[in-house]
Amino acid sequence: MSSGNASCRCSMSSSADFSDEDDFSQKSGSASPAPGDTLPWNLPKHERSKRKIQGGSVLDPAERAVLRIADERDKVQKKTFTKWINQHLMKVRKHVSDLYEDLRDGHNLISLLEVLSGDTLPRERDFLKTLRLPREKGRMRFHRLQNVQIALDYLKRRQVKLVNIRNDDITDGNPKLTLGLIWTIILHFQISDIHVTGESEDMSAKERLLLWTQQATEGYAGVRCENFTTCWRDGKLFNAIIHKYRPDLIDMNTVAVQSNLANLEHAFYVAEKIGVIRLLDPEDVDVSSPDEKSVITYVSSLYDAFPKVPEGGEGIGANDVEVKWIEYQNMVNYLIQWIRHHVATMSERTFPNNPVELKALYNQYLQFKETEIPPKETEKSKIKRLYKLLEIWIEFGRIKLLQGYHPNDIEREWGKLIIAMLEREKALRPEVERLEMLQQIASRVQRDSIICEDKLILARNALQSDSKRLESGVQFQNEAEIAGYILECENLLRQHVIDVQILIDGRYYQADQLVQRVAKLRDEIVALRNECSSVYSKGRMLTTEQTKLMISGITQSLNSGFAQTLNPCLNSGLTQSLTPSLTSSSVTSGLSSGMTSRLTPSVTPAYTPGFPSTLIPNFSSGVEPNSLQTLKLMQIRKPLLKSSLLDQNLTEEEVNMKFVQDLLNWVDEMQVQLDRTEWGSDLPSVESHLENHKNVHRAIEEFESSLKEAKSSEIQMTAPLKLTYTEKLHRLENQYAKLLNTSRNQERHLDTLHNFVTRATNELIWLNEKEEEEVAYDWSEKNTSIARKKDYHAELMRELDQKEENIKSVQEIAEQLLLENHPARLTIEAYRAAMQTQWSWILQLCQCVEQHIRENTAYFEFFNDAKGATDSLRNLKDAIQRKYSCDRSSSVHKLEDLIQESMEEKEALLQYKSTVASLMGRAKAVVQLKPRNPDCPLKTSIPIKAICDYRQIEITIYKEDECVLANNSHRAKWKVISPTGNEAMVPSVCFSVPPPNKDAVDFANRLEQQYQNVLTLWHESHVNMRSVVSWHYLVSEIDRIQASTVASVSTRVHVHPRTWGTLWVEFESALN
């Protein structure tokens, strides 16, 4: 390469404008020379010869002045560009001391381009252009040219126009062309990316940077920006730009009175504190005409360092930072105060005992959760978005972020609120349910007390009627009816005792009033008994055995319901006045044996004296349903036999009247019990009610014999009792027909209900079993039997198709029963809803299982394929090492054959690259299975993704929700935190642990590195074989030359002029 050509290229580079790459090309052809272009060493060879022939001086005074200016400019540029390069090379721990010298080998140049672009450049050119081979380490000129050419080719591929810059210019250390190359790189990678609000499409990068500077310094007195040379000499522009973005670091009043050097030094010092490398020194700028390229380079560094509002996007300008920061602080302060206030409210645990007030409190909580939380979440999101906009200014140092104002601090406070809400809801909901149950019990006590009072009124009226008959000397008529009323009141009173005890244990707010009401009823029953004994004992004395039986029956009947079930506080209030009245002689003195016979059997049926403590537990834990349900089964009292009334010193007609009255009472009692019957809420209770009703119905059918006996006695009756007897008998027949019809309907309803509940229960049991299997299945990496699970799932789907018909059939039965107004509507609706819910849930589980099958299949297939690829590459490596090892003892023919074979092997190896690339891509999609193994406890919470909906009281999760796995100590159920902050145990099958899987990615990276190693090994083996072949040819040529004479060598050179060139090439190949 001639020096004249180099000078010509240098001249074209120096004359280029640096506004853009296109300008660089266009202005290089200008006829006017740039400073220094007329210097002798920059002139073509014929021009320098012409000067010497003409006898002219080598340098005239003008040229010497130009030389000094050019030297100063180049010196500043060299220093600036060197610092600019070093600020980027420091990222790869490299450093340039002499710009011209340290770029000659191309290494630093390639590293600079890699840092600026983020790409990885190949270090040498060979037949495998796609490989990333180690950097060429040779020191020969050829190696340097090769590396520089790699850098230049890369710039050309990036559409960077290089005007007359070749690899040998940089390798030879040409100052001007080296500076020109670096300036071109600065233009492309730093200055060309500048964009400013208000720019036009035809603006060059220089003009856009100038516009940005003008906008940044607008409004500053005494500061104007018209160029990148003289306007910057006094340093005010630098200080004004910094003050625009960091007013806390610059005092413009001080800048106005300081010297140029002081202003420049202060600006460069402050800029260095905020991360801008000191590319310039004050003395470089405080000159008559500062170097434009150096100033532009430094100003562009300021542009890169300062925050910018993205064009067309959201951002905060320098003028609005303080306003937005105050707005952010106010929003945070208000939200934090609101959160802390409600955390204190939610932590309150003093609840009212009044169900209405507590329900209102719970509704208030629900309203707060539904209406106030969502707006605050929106407000919290606004705070996050505003912080994102302010974050760049916080990182820049313009804003000092105070403690407690980070969005994470807000999230912590928000988490406390969510936890407080959950705790309050956990405390409120059971309390509401408890008080609602107590309210129902209290309402039942009130309702049954009214019924009991009404019956006592009827009994008292009947007693008054009999009392008048007694005074008139007429036979009693209502004795048996009164006994029936008292019996019903006793039964109700026993239930009241149980209910009142529950209310007292549950601290019900009206428990004391209800205790007083029950005590009043007790007193009225005792008073009515005393009155009965007074009326019915006149003219009739009980036998000693009857008296004992009566006393035992009444005492056991009443005291068993009170004394053994109530706690001391209630017991003392009810039994103190009860016991004396039961043992007084007034009770034993006059009750008829008919009364006694009706009271005594009532002691034994369904109510067991003295309920165990487990029957009435603390109400906060709930009343056992089976225990209360047992109390509600129908009682069967057999009607009196007519023969049992014959020994009571009564006439035949009196016996008949008492007999038919007892039958009427029995029918009424059974009708009342049938009307109050319950149907059961599950299969065991329905079966229990059905079995009980069969006994009741059998007793009702057997009652027909007693009715026939009463009919046969009608002929024995004479006036005036016959008419009364006939009326009662007619009423008995009607009531019995009604009772029998009711019993048959009830039996039919129980049969249909039992059939429905049985089928529904069987389907639910099957669905529950399948649910348990799917929920408990192990989807961790330990379980590799995915193929078996896939077959099982296919079989399950076939079973579900068959079950769907059964489910629909049962649902249709439920619909039909509801259309027929089946009395057990609540139970039927509950089962229908349970079946619908369970069916939907099992279908969702099937979707989850299908996704897990796909993900786990991909997981195991990836690791199997990756392991197979690893084994294949290992075998290939061993084969290459074994097959292609050679030395100088190997024959040329054998080596040439091996080279040919290696080229074929290369093609196969390159084709295998697609397999490695495919595994690299698949690795990024492999899910994580180790967190599913409870033997691998989590060190920290990890994100998981919901693959189906899941709703419970504590938590609601929707498909595709991104949740947090807090604990995986149980395989089947995980402790999960929902996006709203709720925490609960949720089936793990509902979630997928998304990529990346670190093990898969690392495996793929190792595989890719192994592939590169095999390629490198193949390349080294191939080059080694070619080198040995070249060595053989070189030795052969040397032997031929040594065997030749001078004359033959001269002849050979004359005949074959390229022989020596070939010999040199072979020599270099052998060296390689």
Backbone hydrogen bonds, N-H to C=O, Kabsch-Sander energy under -0.5 kcal/mol:
donor,donor_aa,acceptor,acceptor_aa,energy
6,A,2,S,-1.6
7,S,3,S,-2.4
8,C,4,G,-2.4
9,R,5,N,-2.5
10,C,6,A,-2.5
11,S,7,S,-2.6
12,M,8,C,-2.0
13,S,9,R,-2.1
14,S,10,C,-2.4
15,S,11,S,-1.9
16,A,13,S,-1.0
24,F,20,D,-1.9
25,S,21,E,-1.6
26,Q,22,D,-2.4
27,K,23,D,-2.8
28,S,24,F,-0.6
29,G,26,Q,-0.9
30,S,27,K,-1.4
37,D,34,A,-2.4
39,L,36,G,-1.3
42,N,39,L,-2.0
43,L,39,L,-0.6
43,L,40,P,-1.5
48,R,44,P,-2.0
49,S,45,K,-2.1
50,K,46,H,-1.9
51,R,47,E,-2.0
52,K,48,R,-1.8
53,I,49,S,-2.5
54,Q,50,K,-2.2
55,G,51,R,-0.6
55,G,52,K,-0.7
56,G,51,R,-2.0
64,R,60,D,-2.2
65,A,61,P,-2.1
66,V,62,A,-2.5
67,L,63,E,-2.6
68,R,64,R,-2.0
69,I,65,A,-2.4
70,A,66,V,-2.9
71,D,67,L,-2.7
72,E,68,R,-2.5
73,R,69,I,-2.7
74,D,70,A,-3.0
75,K,71,D,-2.3
76,V,72,E,-2.3
77,Q,73,R,-2.7
78,K,74,D,-2.8
79,K,75,K,-2.1
80,T,76,V,-2.9
81,F,77,Q,-3.4
82,T,78,K,-2.2
83,K,79,K,-2.2
84,W,80,T,-2.4
85,I,81,F,-2.6
86,N,82,T,-2.3
87,Q,83,K,-2.0
88,H,84,W,-0.7
88,H,85,I,-0.9
89,L,85,I,-2.7
90,M,86,N,-1.9
91,K,88,H,-1.3
92,V,89,L,-1.7
93,R,90,M,-1.1
94,K,89,L,-1.9
97,S,95,H,-0.5
99,L,97,S,-0.6
102,D,98,D,-3.3
103,L,99,L,-0.7
104,R,101,E,-1.1
106,G,103,L,-1.0
108,N,102,D,-0.5
110,I,106,G,-2.5
111,S,107,H,-2.5
112,L,108,N,-2.4
113,L,109,L,-2.1
114,E,110,I,-2.4
115,V,111,S,-2.3
116,L,112,L,-2.5
117,S,113,L,-2.4
118,G,114,E,-2.5
121,L,119,D,-0.5
123,R,133,L,-0.6
126,D,124,E,-0.5
129,K,127,F,-1.1
131,L,128,L,-1.3
133,L,131,L,-0.9
136,E,123,R,-0.6
143,H,140,M,-0.5
144,R,140,M,-1.7
145,L,141,R,-2.9
146,Q,142,F,-2.2
147,N,143,H,-2.2
148,V,144,R,-2.5
149,Q,145,L,-2.4
150,I,146,Q,-1.8
151,A,147,N,-1.7
152,L,148,V,-2.4
153,D,149,Q,-3.0
154,Y,150,I,-2.1
155,L,151,A,-2.0
156,K,152,L,-2.1
157,R,153,D,-2.2
158,R,154,Y,-1.3
159,Q,156,K,-1.8
160,V,155,L,-2.6
161,K,159,Q,-0.6
162,L,160,V,-0.6
163,V,161,K,-0.6
164,N,162,L,-0.8
166,R,164,N,-0.6
169,D,166,R,-0.8
170,I,166,R,-1.2
171,T,167,N,-2.3
172,D,168,D,-2.2
173,G,170,I,-1.2
174,N,169,D,-2.5
178,T,174,N,-2.2
179,L,175,P,-2.7
180,G,176,K,-2.7
181,L,177,L,-2.3
182,I,178,T,-2.3
183,W,179,L,-2.6
184,T,180,G,-2.0
185,I,181,L,-2.2
186,I,182,I,-2.6
187,L,183,W,-2.7
188,H,184,T,-2.1
189,F,185,I,-2.8
190,Q,186,I,-2.1
191,I,186,I,-2.0
192,S,187,L,-2.3
194,I,191,I,-1.5
199,E,196,V,-1.7
203,M,200,S,-1.4
205,A,19,S,-1.4
206,K,19,S,-0.7
208,R,204,S,-2.3
209,L,205,A,-2.3
210,L,206,K,-2.2
211,L,207,E,-2.3
212,W,208,R,-2.3
213,T,209,L,-2.1
214,Q,210,L,-2.3
215,Q,211,L,-2.4
216,A,212,W,-2.3
217,T,213,T,-1.7
218,E,215,Q,-0.7
220,Y,217,T,-1.7
221,A,219,G,-0.6
223,V,220,Y,-1.4
226,E,224,R,-0.5
232,W,229,T,-1.3
233,R,230,T,-1.4
235,G,232,W,-0.9
239,N,235,G,-2.0
240,A,236,K,-2.8
241,I,237,L,-2.4
242,I,238,F,-2.0
243,H,239,N,-2.7
244,K,240,A,-2.0
245,Y,241,I,-1.1
245,Y,242,I,-0.6
246,R,242,I,-3.2
249,L,246,R,-2.0
250,I,246,R,-0.6
252,M,250,I,-0.7
255,V,251,D,-1.9
256,A,252,M,-1.7
257,V,253,N,-0.6
257,V,254,T,-1.0
258,Q,254,T,-1.0
263,N,259,S,-2.6
264,L,260,N,-2.8
265,E,261,L,-2.8
266,H,262,A,-2.5
267,A,263,N,-2.5
268,F,264,L,-2.7
269,Y,265,E,-2.3
270,V,266,H,-2.6
271,A,267,A,-2.6
272,E,268,F,-1.9
273,K,269,Y,-1.5
274,I,270,V,-1.3
275,G,272,E,-1.2
276,V,271,A,-2.8
277,I,275,G,-0.6
279,L,277,I,-1.6
284,D,281,D,-1.5
285,V,281,D,-0.9
285,V,282,P,-1.0
286,D,282,P,-2.7
287,V,285,V,-2.6
295,V,291,D,-2.1
296,I,292,E,-2.9
297,T,293,K,-2.3
298,Y,294,S,-2.1
299,V,295,V,-3.0
300,S,296,I,-2.6
301,S,297,T,-1.3
302,L,298,Y,-1.9
303,Y,299,V,-2.4
304,D,300,S,-2.2
305,A,301,S,-1.8
306,F,302,L,-1.8
313,G,310,P,-1.9
317,G,315,G,-0.5
320,D,317,G,-1.1
321,V,318,A,-0.6
324,K,320,D,-2.3
325,W,321,V,-2.3
326,I,322,E,-2.2
327,E,323,V,-2.2
328,Y,324,K,-2.4
329,Q,325,W,-2.4
330,N,326,I,-2.4
331,M,327,E,-2.2
332,V,328,Y,-2.5
333,N,329,Q,-2.9
334,Y,330,N,-2.4
335,L,331,M,-2.3
336,I,332,V,-2.9
337,Q,333,N,-2.3
338,W,334,Y,-2.4
339,I,335,L,-2.8
340,R,336,I,-2.7
341,H,337,Q,-2.3
342,H,338,W,-2.0
343,V,339,I,-2.2
344,A,340,R,-2.0
345,T,341,H,-1.8
346,M,342,H,-2.9
347,S,343,V,-1.4
348,E,345,T,-1.3
351,F,349,R,-0.9
358,L,354,N,-2.8
359,K,355,P,-2.8
360,A,356,V,-2.2
361,L,357,E,-2.2
362,Y,358,L,-2.5
363,N,359,K,-2.8
364,Q,360,A,-2.1
365,Y,361,L,-1.8
366,L,362,Y,-2.6
367,Q,363,N,-2.7
368,F,364,Q,-2.2
369,K,365,Y,-2.5
370,E,366,L,-2.3
371,T,367,Q,-2.9
372,E,367,Q,-0.6
372,E,368,F,-1.4
373,I,368,F,-1.6
376,K,372,E,-1.4
377,E,373,I,-2.3
378,T,374,P,-2.2
379,E,375,P,-2.4
380,K,376,K,-2.6
381,S,377,E,-2.2
382,K,378,T,-2.1
383,I,379,E,-2.1
384,K,380,K,-2.1
385,R,381,S,-2.5
386,L,382,K,-2.7
387,Y,383,I,-2.5
388,K,384,K,-2.4
389,L,385,R,-1.6
390,L,386,L,-2.0
391,E,387,Y,-2.1
392,I,388,K,-0.6
393,W,390,L,-0.7
394,I,390,L,-2.1
395,E,391,E,-3.0
396,F,392,I,-1.5
397,G,393,W,-1.0
397,G,394,I,-0.5
398,R,393,W,-1.6
399,I,393,W,-1.2
401,L,399,I,-0.7
402,L,400,K,-0.6
405,Y,402,L,-1.7
409,D,406,H,-1.0
410,I,406,H,-1.7
411,E,407,P,-2.5
412,R,408,N,-2.1
413,E,409,D,-2.1
414,W,410,I,-2.9
415,G,411,E,-2.8
416,K,412,R,-1.9
417,L,413,E,-1.9
418,I,414,W,-2.6
419,I,415,G,-2.6
420,A,416,K,-2.6
421,M,417,L,-2.7
422,L,418,I,-2.6
423,E,419,I,-2.8
424,R,420,A,-2.3
425,E,421,M,-2.9
426,K,422,L,-2.6
427,A,423,E,-1.8
428,L,424,R,-3.1
429,R,425,E,-2.7
431,E,427,A,-1.0
432,V,428,L,-2.9
433,E,429,R,-2.7
434,R,430,P,-2.8
435,L,431,E,-2.6
436,E,432,V,-2.5
437,M,433,E,-2.3
438,L,434,R,-2.5
439,Q,435,L,-2.6
440,Q,436,E,-2.2
441,I,437,M,-2.3
442,A,438,L,-3.0
443,S,439,Q,-2.6
444,R,440,Q,-2.3
445,V,441,I,-2.5
446,Q,442,A,-2.5
447,R,443,S,-2.9
448,D,444,R,-3.1
449,S,445,V,-2.0
450,I,446,Q,-1.8
451,I,447,R,-1.9
452,C,448,D,-2.8
453,E,449,S,-2.7
454,D,450,I,-2.6
455,K,451,I,-2.3
456,L,452,C,-2.4
457,I,453,E,-2.2
458,L,454,D,-2.4
459,A,455,K,-2.9
460,R,456,L,-2.7
461,N,457,I,-2.6
462,A,458,L,-2.7
463,L,459,A,-2.4
464,Q,460,R,-2.4
465,S,461,N,-2.4
466,D,462,A,-2.3
467,S,463,L,-2.4
468,K,464,Q,-2.1
469,R,465,S,-1.9
470,L,466,D,-2.5
471,E,467,S,-1.9
472,S,468,K,-1.9
473,G,469,R,-0.7
473,G,470,L,-0.7
474,V,469,R,-3.1
482,I,478,N,-2.8
483,A,479,E,-1.9
484,G,480,A,-2.0
485,Y,481,E,-2.1
486,I,482,I,-2.5
487,L,483,A,-2.2
488,E,484,G,-2.3
489,C,485,Y,-2.4
490,E,486,I,-2.3
491,N,487,L,-2.2
492,L,488,E,-2.4
493,L,489,C,-2.6
494,R,490,E,-2.3
495,Q,491,N,-1.8
496,H,492,L,-2.3
497,V,493,L,-2.1
498,I,494,R,-1.7
499,D,495,Q,-2.7
500,V,496,H,-3.3
501,Q,497,V,-2.0
502,I,498,I,-1.9
503,L,499,D,-2.3
504,I,500,V,-2.4
505,D,501,Q,-2.7
506,G,502,I,-2.2
507,R,504,I,-1.5
508,Y,503,L,-2.7
509,Y,353,N,-0.6
511,A,508,Y,-1.8
514,L,510,Q,-2.1
515,V,511,A,-2.3
516,Q,512,D,-2.2
517,R,513,Q,-2.1
518,V,514,L,-2.7
519,A,515,V,-2.7
520,K,516,Q,-2.3
521,L,517,R,-2.3
522,R,518,V,-2.5
523,D,519,A,-2.4
524,E,520,K,-2.4
525,I,521,L,-2.6
526,V,522,R,-2.4
527,A,523,D,-2.8
528,L,524,E,-2.7
529,R,525,I,-2.2
530,N,526,V,-2.2
531,E,527,A,-2.3
532,C,528,L,-2.6
533,S,529,R,-2.6
534,S,530,N,-1.9
535,V,531,E,-2.3
536,Y,532,C,-3.0
537,S,533,S,-1.0
538,K,535,V,-0.8
540,R,537,S,-1.9
547,T,543,T,-2.3
548,K,544,T,-2.3
549,L,545,E,-2.5
550,M,546,Q,-2.7
551,I,547,T,-2.8
552,S,548,K,-2.6
553,G,549,L,-2.6
554,I,550,M,-2.7
555,T,551,I,-2.4
556,Q,552,S,-2.4
557,S,553,G,-2.6
558,L,554,I,-2.6
559,N,555,T,-2.4
560,S,556,Q,-1.4
561,G,558,L,-0.7
562,F,558,L,-0.8
562,F,559,N,-0.6
563,A,559,N,-1.8
564,Q,559,N,-0.7
565,T,562,F,-0.8
566,L,562,F,-2.0
570,L,567,N,-0.6
571,N,567,N,-3.3
572,S,568,P,-2.8
573,G,569,C,-0.6
574,L,570,L,-1.4
575,T,571,N,-2.8
576,Q,572,S,-0.6
579,T,575,T,-2.3
581,S,577,S,-0.7
582,L,578,L,-1.4
583,T,579,T,-1.7
584,S,580,P,-1.0
587,V,584,S,-1.0
588,T,584,S,-1.0
589,S,585,S,-1.0
590,G,587,V,-0.6
591,L,587,V,-0.7
596,T,592,S,-1.9
597,S,593,S,-2.5
598,R,594,G,-1.0
598,R,595,M,-0.6
599,L,595,M,-1.6
600,T,596,T,-2.3
603,V,600,T,-1.6
604,T,601,P,-1.2
608,T,606,A,-0.7
610,G,560,S,-1.0
615,L,612,P,-1.4
616,I,612,P,-0.6
616,I,613,S,-0.5
621,S,618,N,-1.7
622,G,619,F,-1.4
628,L,624,E,-1.6
629,Q,625,P,-2.5
630,T,626,N,-2.1
631,L,627,S,-0.9
632,K,628,L,-0.7
632,K,629,Q,-1.1
633,L,630,T,-1.1
637,R,635,Q,-0.6
638,K,636,I,-0.6
644,S,641,L,-1.2
645,L,642,K,-1.4
646,L,643,S,-0.9
648,Q,645,L,-1.0
655,V,651,T,-2.4
656,N,652,E,-2.3
657,M,653,E,-2.6
658,K,654,E,-2.7
659,F,655,V,-2.4
660,V,656,N,-2.7
661,Q,657,M,-2.1
662,D,658,K,-2.2
663,L,659,F,-2.0
664,L,660,V,-2.3
665,N,661,Q,-2.5
666,W,662,D,-2.5
667,V,663,L,-2.6
668,D,664,L,-2.5
669,E,665,N,-2.8
670,M,666,W,-2.6
671,Q,667,V,-2.5
672,V,668,D,-2.5
673,Q,669,E,-2.3
674,L,670,M,-2.6
675,D,671,Q,-2.5
676,R,672,V,-1.6
677,T,674,L,-1.0
686,V,682,D,-2.7
687,E,683,L,-2.7
688,S,684,P,-2.3
689,H,685,S,-2.6
690,L,686,V,-2.6
691,E,687,E,-2.7
692,N,688,S,-2.5
693,H,689,H,-2.6
694,K,690,L,-2.0
695,N,691,E,-1.5
696,V,692,N,-2.2
697,H,693,H,-3.7
698,R,694,K,-2.3
699,A,695,N,-2.2
700,I,696,V,-2.4
701,E,697,H,-2.6
702,E,698,R,-2.4
703,F,699,A,-1.2
704,E,701,E,-1.4
705,S,702,E,-1.4
706,S,702,E,-0.6
707,L,703,F,-1.9
708,K,704,E,-2.3
709,E,705,S,-2.0
710,A,706,S,-2.1
711,K,707,L,-2.2
712,S,708,K,-2.5
713,S,709,E,-1.0
714,E,711,K,-1.5
715,I,712,S,-0.5
716,Q,713,S,-1.1
717,M,714,E,-1.2
721,L,718,T,-1.1
722,K,718,T,-1.2
724,T,720,P,-0.6
725,Y,721,L,-2.9
726,T,722,K,-2.9
727,E,723,L,-2.2
728,K,724,T,-2.4
729,L,725,Y,-2.7
730,H,726,T,-2.6
731,R,727,E,-2.6
732,L,728,K,-2.5
733,E,729,L,-2.3
734,N,730,H,-2.2
735,Q,731,R,-2.7
736,Y,732,L,-2.5
737,A,733,E,-2.4
738,K,734,N,-2.4
739,L,735,Q,-2.7
740,L,736,Y,-3.2
741,N,737,A,-2.3
742,T,738,K,-2.7
743,S,739,L,-2.7
744,R,740,L,-2.4
745,N,741,N,-2.7
746,Q,742,T,-2.6
747,E,743,S,-2.5
748,R,744,R,-2.5
749,H,745,N,-2.9
750,L,746,Q,-2.7
751,D,747,E,-2.4
752,T,748,R,-2.6
753,L,749,H,-2.8
754,H,750,L,-2.9
755,N,751,D,-2.6
756,F,752,T,-2.6
757,V,753,L,-3.2
758,T,754,H,-2.4
759,R,755,N,-2.1
760,A,756,F,-3.0
761,T,757,V,-2.8
762,N,758,T,-2.3
763,E,759,R,-2.3
764,L,760,A,-2.7
765,I,761,T,-2.8
766,W,762,N,-2.2
767,L,763,E,-2.7
768,N,764,L,-2.9
769,E,765,I,-2.5
770,K,766,W,-2.2
771,E,767,L,-2.6
772,E,768,N,-2.8
773,E,769,E,-2.1
774,E,770,K,-2.4
775,V,771,E,-3.1
776,A,772,E,-2.2
777,Y,773,E,-0.6
777,Y,774,E,-0.6
779,W,777,Y,-0.8
783,N,780,S,-1.1
784,T,782,K,-0.9
786,I,784,T,-1.8
789,K,785,S,-1.6
790,K,786,I,-2.6
791,D,787,A,-2.0
792,Y,788,R,-2.5
793,H,789,K,-2.6
794,A,790,K,-2.1
795,E,791,D,-2.2
796,L,792,Y,-2.5
797,M,793,H,-2.4
798,R,794,A,-1.7
799,E,795,E,-2.3
800,L,796,L,-2.6
801,D,797,M,-2.0
802,Q,798,R,-1.7
803,K,799,E,-3.0
804,E,800,L,-2.0
805,E,801,D,-0.7
805,E,802,Q,-0.7
806,N,802,Q,-1.0
807,I,803,K,-3.1
808,K,804,E,-2.5
809,S,805,E,-2.3
810,V,806,N,-2.5
811,Q,807,I,-2.5
812,E,808,K,-2.4
813,I,809,S,-1.9
814,A,810,V,-2.1
815,E,811,Q,-2.4
816,Q,812,E,-2.5
817,L,813,I,-2.5
818,L,814,A,-2.3
819,L,815,E,-2.4
820,E,816,Q,-1.8
821,N,818,L,-1.6
822,H,817,L,-2.1
825,R,822,H,-0.6
828,I,824,A,-2.3
829,E,825,R,-3.1
830,A,826,L,-2.2
831,Y,827,T,-2.3
832,R,828,I,-2.8
833,A,829,E,-2.7
834,A,830,A,-2.4
835,M,831,Y,-2.5
836,Q,832,R,-2.3
837,T,833,A,-2.8
838,Q,834,A,-2.8
839,W,835,M,-2.6
840,S,836,Q,-2.4
841,W,837,T,-2.4
842,I,838,Q,-2.5
843,L,839,W,-2.0
844,Q,840,S,-2.1
845,L,841,W,-2.5
846,C,842,I,-1.9
847,Q,843,L,-1.8
848,C,844,Q,-2.4
849,V,845,L,-2.9
850,E,846,C,-2.5
851,Q,847,Q,-2.1
852,H,848,C,-2.7
853,I,849,V,-2.8
854,R,850,E,-2.2
855,E,851,Q,-2.9
856,N,852,H,-3.3
857,T,853,I,-2.4
858,A,854,R,-2.4
859,Y,855,E,-2.2
860,F,856,N,-2.7
861,E,857,T,-2.6
862,F,858,A,-2.3
863,F,859,Y,-2.0
864,N,860,F,-2.3
865,D,861,E,-3.0
866,A,862,F,-3.3
867,K,863,F,-2.2
868,G,864,N,-2.4
869,A,865,D,-2.7
870,T,866,A,-2.5
871,D,867,K,-2.5
872,S,868,G,-2.4
873,L,869,A,-2.7
874,R,870,T,-2.3
875,N,871,D,-2.6
876,L,872,S,-2.5
877,K,873,L,-2.5
878,D,874,R,-2.3
879,A,875,N,-2.3
880,I,876,L,-2.5
881,Q,877,K,-2.6
882,R,878,D,-2.2
883,K,879,A,-3.1
884,Y,880,I,-2.3
890,S,887,D,-1.8
895,L,891,S,-2.2
896,E,892,V,-2.7
897,D,893,H,-1.9
898,L,894,K,-2.4
899,I,895,L,-2.7
900,Q,896,E,-2.0
901,E,897,D,-2.4
902,S,898,L,-2.9
903,M,899,I,-1.9
904,E,900,Q,-1.5
905,E,901,E,-2.4
906,K,902,S,-2.2
907,E,903,M,-1.6
908,A,904,E,-1.6
909,L,905,E,-2.4
910,L,906,K,-2.8
911,Q,907,E,-2.1
912,Y,908,A,-1.6
913,K,910,L,-1.0
914,S,911,Q,-1.1
915,T,911,Q,-0.5
916,V,912,Y,-1.7
917,A,913,K,-2.8
918,S,914,S,-2.5
919,L,915,T,-2.1
920,M,916,V,-2.3
921,G,917,A,-2.3
922,R,918,S,-2.7
923,A,919,L,-2.1
924,K,920,M,-0.8
924,K,921,G,-0.6
925,A,922,R,-1.3
926,V,923,A,-0.9
928,Q,993,V,-2.3
932,R,929,L,-1.5
933,N,930,K,-2.3
936,C,933,N,-2.3
942,I,965,L,-1.3
944,I,963,C,-2.1
945,K,992,S,-2.7
946,A,961,D,-2.7
947,I,990,C,-2.9
948,C,990,C,-0.6
950,Y,957,I,-2.9
952,Q,955,I,-2.8
957,I,950,Y,-3.2
960,E,946,A,-2.5
961,D,958,Y,-2.1
963,C,944,I,-2.2
963,C,961,D,-0.8
964,V,977,I,-2.0
965,L,942,I,-3.1
966,A,964,V,-0.8
966,A,975,K,-2.5
967,N,975,K,-1.3
974,W,986,V,-3.0
975,K,967,N,-2.0
976,V,974,W,-0.8
976,V,984,A,-2.9
977,I,964,V,-2.5
978,S,976,V,-0.5
978,S,982,N,-3.0
981,G,978,S,-2.0
984,A,976,V,-2.0
986,V,974,W,-2.8
986,V,984,A,-0.6
988,S,972,A,-2.7
990,C,987,P,-1.6
991,F,988,S,-1.9
992,S,945,K,-2.5
997,N,923,A,-0.6
998,K,996,P,-0.8
1001,V,997,N,-2.7
1002,D,998,K,-2.8
1003,F,999,D,-2.4
1004,A,1000,A,-2.6
1005,N,1001,V,-2.5
1006,R,1002,D,-2.7
1007,L,1003,F,-2.4
1008,E,1004,A,-2.7
1009,Q,1005,N,-2.5
1010,Q,1006,R,-2.6
1011,Y,1007,L,-2.6
1012,Q,1008,E,-2.4
1013,N,1009,Q,-2.4
1014,V,1010,Q,-2.3
1015,L,1011,Y,-2.5
1016,T,1012,Q,-2.9
1017,L,1013,N,-2.8
1018,W,1014,V,-2.9
1019,H,1015,L,-2.9
1020,E,1016,T,-3.0
1021,S,1017,L,-2.7
1022,H,1018,W,-2.9
1023,V,1019,H,-3.1
1024,N,1020,E,-2.5
1025,M,1021,S,-2.3
1026,R,1022,H,-2.4
1027,S,1023,V,-2.6
1028,V,1024,N,-2.3
1029,V,1025,M,-2.2
1030,S,1026,R,-2.6
1031,W,1027,S,-2.5
1032,H,1028,V,-2.3
1033,Y,1029,V,-2.3
1034,L,1030,S,-2.5
1035,V,1031,W,-2.7
1036,S,1032,H,-2.2
1037,E,1033,Y,-2.4
1038,I,1034,L,-2.8
1039,D,1035,V,-2.7
1040,R,1036,S,-2.1
1041,I,1037,E,-2.7
1042,Q,1038,I,-3.0
1043,A,1039,D,-1.7
1044,S,1041,I,-1.4
1049,V,1045,T,-2.3
1050,S,1046,V,-2.7
1051,T,1047,A,-2.5
1052,R,1048,S,-2.6
1053,V,1049,V,-2.7
1054,H,1050,S,-2.4
1055,V,1051,T,-2.9
1056,H,1052,R,-3.9
1059,T,1056,H,-1.7
1062,T,1058,R,-2.4
1063,L,1059,T,-2.4
1064,W,1060,W,-2.1
1065,V,1061,G,-2.1
1066,E,1062,T,-2.6
1067,F,1063,L,-2.0
1068,E,1064,W,-2.5
1069,S,1065,V,-2.5
1070,A,1066,E,-2.4
1071,L,1067,F,-2.2
1072,N,1068,E,-2.4
